[in-house]
């Protein structure tokens, strides 16, 4: 499975465009957390433990949002 890799500059441009539409950081982080949690549940069994590792910035926020689901 290949995943796209984007630069920090590309991410900042995406964030700027997203905030310009009126979406809030909180809402985007909540949605990303939900997607992460759903995918983790697809890839694991109910009794499995999942270790979440996240980088700097909003990655940690996304990970915390996924953990709470």
Biopython code that builds the backbone (N, CA, C, O; Angstrom):
import numpy as np
from Bio.PDB.StructureBuilder import StructureBuilder

atoms = [
    (1, "UNK", "N", (0.858, -1.165, 0.000)),
    (1, "UNK", "CA", (0.000, 0.000, 0.000)),
    (1, "UNK", "C", (0.898, 1.219, 0.000)),
    (1, "UNK", "O", (1.698, 1.396, 0.919)),
    (2, "UNK", "N", (0.784, 2.053, -0.998)),
    (2, "UNK", "CA", (1.582, 3.267, -1.028)),
    (2, "UNK", "C", (0.765, 4.436, -0.485)),
    (2, "UNK", "O", (-0.445, 4.530, -0.690)),
    (3, "UNK", "N", (1.458, 5.307, 0.200)),
    (3, "UNK", "CA", (0.822, 6.484, 0.770)),
    (3, "UNK", "C", (1.484, 7.721, 0.196)),
    (3, "UNK", "O", (2.707, 7.764, 0.064)),
    (4, "UNK", "N", (0.698, 8.726, -0.147)),
    (4, "UNK", "CA", (1.315, 9.942, -0.670)),
    (4, "UNK", "C", (2.104, 10.661, 0.426)),
    (4, "UNK", "O", (1.693, 10.685, 1.586)),
    (5, "UNK", "N", (3.208, 11.228, 0.053)),
    (5, "UNK", "CA", (4.014, 12.010, 0.982)),
    (5, "UNK", "C", (4.011, 13.444, 0.483)),
    (5, "UNK", "O", (4.258, 13.714, -0.693)),
    (6, "UNK", "N", (3.730, 14.347, 1.391)),
    (6, "UNK", "CA", (3.706, 15.752, 1.000)),
    (6, "UNK", "C", (4.727, 16.518, 1.834)),
    (6, "UNK", "O", (5.136, 16.078, 2.909)),
    (7, "UNK", "N", (5.119, 17.652, 1.321)),
    (7, "UNK", "CA", (6.093, 18.475, 2.021)),
    (7, "UNK", "C", (5.382, 19.323, 3.074)),
    (7, "UNK", "O", (4.158, 19.455, 3.068)),
    (8, "UNK", "N", (6.173, 19.891, 3.970)),
    (8, "UNK", "CA", (5.624, 20.784, 4.991)),
    (8, "UNK", "C", (4.948, 21.966, 4.310)),
    (8, "UNK", "O", (3.873, 22.396, 4.729)),
    (9, "UNK", "N", (5.572, 22.488, 3.269)),
    (9, "UNK", "CA", (4.992, 23.617, 2.532)),
    (9, "UNK", "C", (3.632, 23.243, 1.933)),
    (9, "UNK", "O", (2.689, 24.031, 2.008)),
    (10, "UNK", "N", (3.522, 22.055, 1.342)),
    (10, "UNK", "CA", (2.250, 21.605, 0.781)),
    (10, "UNK", "C", (1.187, 21.470, 1.865)),
    (10, "UNK", "O", (0.031, 21.838, 1.653)),
    (11, "UNK", "N", (1.571, 20.944, 3.026)),
    (11, "UNK", "CA", (0.618, 20.805, 4.123)),
    (11, "UNK", "C", (0.148, 22.165, 4.605)),
    (11, "UNK", "O", (-1.040, 22.353, 4.867)),
    (12, "UNK", "N", (1.047, 23.096, 4.723)),
    (12, "UNK", "CA", (0.656, 24.447, 5.164)),
    (12, "UNK", "C", (-0.296, 25.091, 4.169)),
    (12, "UNK", "O", (-1.237, 25.777, 4.568)),
    (13, "UNK", "N", (-0.062, 24.879, 2.876)),
    (13, "UNK", "CA", (-0.975, 25.415, 1.861)),
    (13, "UNK", "C", (-2.343, 24.755, 1.971)),
    (13, "UNK", "O", (-3.368, 25.426, 1.848)),
    (14, "UNK", "N", (-2.366, 23.434, 2.202)),
    (14, "UNK", "CA", (-3.640, 22.723, 2.363)),
    (14, "UNK", "C", (-4.380, 23.266, 3.578)),
    (14, "UNK", "O", (-5.583, 23.520, 3.511)),
    (15, "UNK", "N", (-3.661, 23.447, 4.700)),
    (15, "UNK", "CA", (-4.300, 23.976, 5.908)),
    (15, "UNK", "C", (-4.853, 25.372, 5.660)),
    (15, "UNK", "O", (-5.977, 25.678, 6.059)),
    (16, "UNK", "N", (-4.072, 26.213, 5.007)),
    (16, "UNK", "CA", (-4.525, 27.583, 4.715)),
    (16, "UNK", "C", (-5.808, 27.559, 3.886)),
    (16, "UNK", "O", (-6.747, 28.301, 4.174)),
    (17, "UNK", "N", (-5.850, 26.715, 2.868)),
    (17, "UNK", "CA", (-7.044, 26.599, 2.023)),
    (17, "UNK", "C", (-8.230, 26.054, 2.819)),
    (17, "UNK", "O", (-9.365, 26.489, 2.628)),
    (18, "UNK", "N", (-7.961, 25.102, 3.709)),
    (18, "UNK", "CA", (-9.025, 24.509, 4.530)),
    (18, "UNK", "C", (-9.618, 25.545, 5.468)),
    (18, "UNK", "O", (-10.840, 25.662, 5.570)),
    (19, "UNK", "N", (-8.759, 26.303, 6.158)),
    (19, "UNK", "CA", (-9.266, 27.311, 7.097)),
    (19, "UNK", "C", (-10.029, 28.407, 6.349)),
    (19, "UNK", "O", (-10.968, 28.986, 6.896)),
    (20, "UNK", "N", (-9.638, 28.696, 5.112)),
    (20, "UNK", "CA", (-10.325, 29.714, 4.309)),
    (20, "UNK", "C", (-11.760, 29.307, 3.989)),
    (20, "UNK", "O", (-12.594, 30.170, 3.716)),
    (21, "UNK", "N", (-12.065, 28.007, 4.017)),
    (21, "UNK", "CA", (-13.435, 27.550, 3.751)),
    (21, "UNK", "C", (-14.322, 27.663, 4.981)),
    (21, "UNK", "O", (-15.528, 27.428, 4.911)),
    (22, "UNK", "N", (-13.713, 28.025, 6.114)),
    (22, "UNK", "CA", (-14.491, 28.159, 7.341)),
    (22, "UNK", "C", (-14.435, 26.950, 8.252)),
    (22, "UNK", "O", (-15.019, 26.963, 9.335)),
    (23, "UNK", "N", (-13.736, 25.899, 7.825)),
    (23, "UNK", "CA", (-13.589, 24.725, 8.693)),
    (23, "UNK", "C", (-12.630, 25.075, 9.827)),
    (23, "UNK", "O", (-11.654, 25.798, 9.628)),
    (24, "UNK", "N", (-12.912, 24.567, 10.988)),
    (24, "UNK", "CA", (-12.046, 24.848, 12.130)),
    (24, "UNK", "C", (-11.024, 23.735, 12.314)),
    (24, "UNK", "O", (-11.232, 22.603, 11.877)),
    (25, "UNK", "N", (-9.921, 24.074, 12.966)),
    (25, "UNK", "CA", (-8.916, 23.062, 13.265)),
    (25, "UNK", "C", (-9.531, 21.934, 14.082)),
    (25, "UNK", "O", (-9.249, 20.759, 13.845)),
    (26, "UNK", "N", (-10.363, 22.293, 15.033)),
    (26, "UNK", "CA", (-10.994, 21.295, 15.903)),
    (26, "UNK", "C", (-11.813, 20.297, 15.104)),
    (26, "UNK", "O", (-11.738, 19.094, 15.354)),
    (27, "UNK", "N", (-12.594, 20.778, 14.148)),
    (27, "UNK", "CA", (-13.442, 19.897, 13.340)),
    (27, "UNK", "C", (-12.595, 18.998, 12.447)),
    (27, "UNK", "O", (-12.877, 17.807, 12.320)),
    (28, "UNK", "N", (-11.572, 19.554, 11.834)),
    (28, "UNK", "CA", (-10.711, 18.755, 10.963)),
    (28, "UNK", "C", (-9.996, 17.677, 11.774)),
    (28, "UNK", "O", (-9.913, 16.528, 11.341)),
    (29, "UNK", "N", (-9.482, 18.042, 12.944)),
    (29, "UNK", "CA", (-8.799, 17.075, 13.806)),
    (29, "UNK", "C", (-9.765, 15.975, 14.238)),
    (29, "UNK", "O", (-9.385, 14.804, 14.268)),
    (30, "UNK", "N", (-10.992, 16.324, 14.568)),
    (30, "UNK", "CA", (-11.991, 15.325, 14.955)),
    (30, "UNK", "C", (-12.244, 14.345, 13.812)),
    (30, "UNK", "O", (-12.303, 13.134, 14.024)),
    (31, "UNK", "N", (-12.393, 14.878, 12.599)),
    (31, "UNK", "CA", (-12.661, 14.017, 11.444)),
    (31, "UNK", "C", (-11.468, 13.116, 11.126)),
    (31, "UNK", "O", (-11.643, 11.936, 10.822)),
    (32, "UNK", "N", (-10.268, 13.668, 11.197)),
    (32, "UNK", "CA", (-9.074, 12.857, 10.939)),
    (32, "UNK", "C", (-8.958, 11.755, 11.987)),
    (32, "UNK", "O", (-8.651, 10.611, 11.652)),
    (33, "UNK", "N", (-9.201, 12.093, 13.254)),
    (33, "UNK", "CA", (-9.157, 11.084, 14.310)),
    (33, "UNK", "C", (-10.135, 9.954, 14.048)),
    (33, "UNK", "O", (-9.817, 8.786, 14.274)),
    (34, "UNK", "N", (-11.311, 10.293, 13.578)),
    (34, "UNK", "CA", (-12.326, 9.281, 13.265)),
    (34, "UNK", "C", (-11.852, 8.361, 12.139)),
    (34, "UNK", "O", (-12.015, 7.144, 12.220)),
    (35, "UNK", "N", (-11.273, 8.934, 11.105)),
    (35, "UNK", "CA", (-10.767, 8.128, 9.983)),
    (35, "UNK", "C", (-9.649, 7.197, 10.457)),
    (35, "UNK", "O", (-9.615, 6.023, 10.088)),
    (36, "UNK", "N", (-8.739, 7.724, 11.272)),
    (36, "UNK", "CA", (-7.643, 6.906, 11.786)),
    (36, "UNK", "C", (-8.192, 5.749, 12.628)),
    (36, "UNK", "O", (-7.772, 4.603, 12.465)),
    (37, "UNK", "N", (-9.116, 6.050, 13.513)),
    (37, "UNK", "CA", (-9.681, 5.018, 14.391)),
    (37, "UNK", "C", (-10.414, 3.947, 13.588)),
    (37, "UNK", "O", (-10.268, 2.756, 13.864)),
    (38, "UNK", "N", (-11.189, 4.356, 12.612)),
    (38, "UNK", "CA", (-11.920, 3.375, 11.790)),
    (38, "UNK", "C", (-10.951, 2.461, 11.040)),
    (38, "UNK", "O", (-11.163, 1.251, 10.952)),
    (39, "UNK", "N", (-9.892, 3.054, 10.503)),
    (39, "UNK", "CA", (-8.920, 2.244, 9.755)),
    (39, "UNK", "C", (-8.194, 1.285, 10.690)),
    (39, "UNK", "O", (-7.959, 0.132, 10.329)),
    (40, "UNK", "N", (-7.840, 1.740, 11.872)),
    (40, "UNK", "CA", (-7.182, 0.866, 12.846)),
    (40, "UNK", "C", (-8.094, -0.302, 13.208)),
    (40, "UNK", "O", (-7.623, -1.428, 13.367)),
    (41, "UNK", "N", (-9.393, -0.045, 13.338)),
    (41, "UNK", "CA", (-10.329, -1.118, 13.669)),
    (41, "UNK", "C", (-10.472, -2.112, 12.525)),
    (41, "UNK", "O", (-10.713, -3.297, 12.761)),
    (42, "UNK", "N", (-10.327, -1.640, 11.281)),
    (42, "UNK", "CA", (-10.381, -2.540, 10.138)),
    (42, "UNK", "C", (-9.157, -3.454, 10.084)),
    (42, "UNK", "O", (-9.244, -4.597, 9.634)),
    (43, "UNK", "N", (-8.035, -2.946, 10.540)),
    (43, "UNK", "CA", (-6.773, -3.670, 10.429)),
    (43, "UNK", "C", (-6.452, -4.551, 11.632)),
    (43, "UNK", "O", (-5.475, -5.299, 11.610)),
    (44, "UNK", "N", (-7.265, -4.469, 12.675)),
    (44, "UNK", "CA", (-6.980, -5.215, 13.901)),
    (44, "UNK", "C", (-8.192, -6.039, 14.327)),
    (44, "UNK", "O", (-9.285, -5.917, 13.775)),
    (45, "UNK", "N", (-7.954, -6.879, 15.326)),
    (45, "UNK", "CA", (-9.033, -7.647, 15.930)),
    (45, "UNK", "C", (-9.462, -6.961, 17.222)),
    (45, "UNK", "O", (-8.694, -6.171, 17.772)),
    (46, "UNK", "N", (-10.664, -7.238, 17.723)),
    (46, "UNK", "CA", (-11.163, -6.546, 18.916)),
    (46, "UNK", "C", (-10.245, -6.587, 20.139)),
    (46, "UNK", "O", (-10.196, -5.607, 20.882)),
    (47, "UNK", "N", (-9.528, -7.664, 20.373)),
    (47, "UNK", "CA", (-8.687, -7.759, 21.570)),
    (47, "UNK", "C", (-7.281, -7.195, 21.369)),
    (47, "UNK", "O", (-6.502, -7.136, 22.320)),
    (48, "UNK", "N", (-6.946, -6.783, 20.151)),
    (48, "UNK", "CA", (-5.610, -6.270, 19.867)),
    (48, "UNK", "C", (-5.363, -4.926, 20.558)),
    (48, "UNK", "O", (-6.274, -4.116, 20.726)),
    (49, "UNK", "N", (-4.120, -4.719, 20.947)),
    (49, "UNK", "CA", (-3.696, -3.420, 21.449)),
    (49, "UNK", "C", (-3.096, -2.646, 20.282)),
    (49, "UNK", "O", (-2.453, -3.227, 19.407)),
    (50, "UNK", "N", (-3.309, -1.347, 20.274)),
    (50, "UNK", "CA", (-2.795, -0.513, 19.201)),
    (50, "UNK", "C", (-1.895, 0.556, 19.813)),
    (50, "UNK", "O", (-2.302, 1.273, 20.727)),
    (51, "UNK", "N", (-0.688, 0.655, 19.310)),
    (51, "UNK", "CA", (0.250, 1.681, 19.739)),
    (51, "UNK", "C", (0.187, 2.813, 18.730)),
    (51, "UNK", "O", (0.402, 2.605, 17.536)),
    (52, "UNK", "N", (-0.104, 3.994, 19.208)),
    (52, "UNK", "CA", (-0.198, 5.155, 18.326)),
    (52, "UNK", "C", (1.046, 6.006, 18.528)),
    (52, "UNK", "O", (1.317, 6.476, 19.633)),
    (53, "UNK", "N", (1.793, 6.199, 17.463)),
    (53, "UNK", "CA", (2.962, 7.069, 17.463)),
    (53, "UNK", "C", (2.666, 8.251, 16.557)),
    (53, "UNK", "O", (2.153, 8.080, 15.452)),
    (54, "UNK", "N", (2.985, 9.432, 17.018)),
    (54, "UNK", "CA", (2.691, 10.619, 16.218)),
    (54, "UNK", "C", (3.838, 11.603, 16.290)),
    (54, "UNK", "O", (4.578, 11.657, 17.273)),
    (55, "UNK", "N", (3.968, 12.372, 15.239)),
    (55, "UNK", "CA", (5.009, 13.385, 15.181)),
    (55, "UNK", "C", (4.560, 14.689, 15.808)),
    (55, "UNK", "O", (3.638, 14.730, 16.622)),
    (56, "UNK", "N", (5.228, 15.736, 15.413)),
    (56, "UNK", "CA", (4.967, 17.064, 15.950)),
    (56, "UNK", "C", (3.683, 17.657, 15.363)),
    (56, "UNK", "O", (3.072, 17.103, 14.449)),
    (57, "UNK", "N", (3.308, 18.790, 15.920)),
    (57, "UNK", "CA", (2.193, 19.553, 15.383)),
    (57, "UNK", "C", (0.862, 18.864, 15.579)),
    (57, "UNK", "O", (0.600, 18.255, 16.616)),
    (58, "UNK", "N", (0.031, 18.973, 14.566)),
    (58, "UNK", "CA", (-1.325, 18.435, 14.670)),
    (58, "UNK", "C", (-1.367, 16.915, 14.577)),
    (58, "UNK", "O", (-2.413, 16.316, 14.827)),
    (59, "UNK", "N", (-0.250, 16.276, 14.224)),
    (59, "UNK", "CA", (-0.244, 14.810, 14.218)),
    (59, "UNK", "C", (-0.593, 14.268, 15.594)),
    (59, "UNK", "O", (-1.347, 13.302, 15.713)),
    (60, "UNK", "N", (-0.054, 14.879, 16.621)),
    (60, "UNK", "CA", (-0.367, 14.463, 17.985)),
    (60, "UNK", "C", (-1.824, 14.689, 18.318)),
    (60, "UNK", "O", (-2.443, 13.872, 19.000)),
    (61, "UNK", "N", (-2.379, 15.796, 17.842)),
    (61, "UNK", "CA", (-3.807, 16.075, 18.061)),
    (61, "UNK", "C", (-4.663, 15.027, 17.360)),
    (61, "UNK", "O", (-5.653, 14.551, 17.916)),
    (62, "UNK", "N", (-4.276, 14.670, 16.129)),
    (62, "UNK", "CA", (-5.014, 13.647, 15.383)),
    (62, "UNK", "C", (-4.961, 12.312, 16.115)),
    (62, "UNK", "O", (-5.965, 11.606, 16.210)),
    (63, "UNK", "N", (-3.780, 11.970, 16.633)),
    (63, "UNK", "CA", (-3.618, 10.705, 17.356)),
    (63, "UNK", "C", (-4.471, 10.688, 18.623)),
    (63, "UNK", "O", (-5.109, 9.680, 18.928)),
    (64, "UNK", "N", (-4.485, 11.798, 19.360)),
    (64, "UNK", "CA", (-5.313, 11.861, 20.571)),
    (64, "UNK", "C", (-6.794, 11.734, 20.217)),
    (64, "UNK", "O", (-7.558, 11.102, 20.947)),
    (65, "UNK", "N", (-7.196, 12.331, 19.104)),
    (65, "UNK", "CA", (-8.606, 12.229, 18.690)),
    (65, "UNK", "C", (-8.942, 10.780, 18.337)),
    (65, "UNK", "O", (-10.021, 10.297, 18.681)),
    (66, "UNK", "N", (-8.025, 10.078, 17.653)),
    (66, "UNK", "CA", (-8.268, 8.681, 17.304)),
    (66, "UNK", "C", (-8.346, 7.821, 18.551)),
    (66, "UNK", "O", (-9.168, 6.907, 18.627)),
    (67, "UNK", "N", (-7.501, 8.105, 19.527)),
    (67, "UNK", "CA", (-7.464, 7.320, 20.755)),
    (67, "UNK", "C", (-8.803, 7.389, 21.496)),
    (67, "UNK", "O", (-9.217, 6.413, 22.121)),
    (68, "UNK", "N", (-9.464, 8.516, 21.430)),
    (68, "UNK", "CA", (-10.672, 8.709, 22.215)),
    (68, "UNK", "C", (-11.907, 8.045, 21.589)),
    (68, "UNK", "O", (-12.982, 8.047, 22.190)),
    (69, "UNK", "N", (-11.757, 7.486, 20.399)),
    (69, "UNK", "CA", (-12.918, 6.886, 19.710)),
    (69, "UNK", "C", (-12.998, 5.406, 20.037)),
    (69, "UNK", "O", (-13.899, 4.716, 19.560)),
]
sb = StructureBuilder()
sb.init_structure("model")
sb.init_model(0)
sb.init_chain("A")
sb.init_seg("    ")
for serial, (resi, resn, name, xyz) in enumerate(atoms, 1):
    if name == "N":
        sb.init_residue(resn, " ", resi, " ")
    sb.init_atom(name, np.array(xyz, "f"), 0.0, 1.0, " ", f" {name:<3s}", serial, name[0])
structure = sb.get_structure()
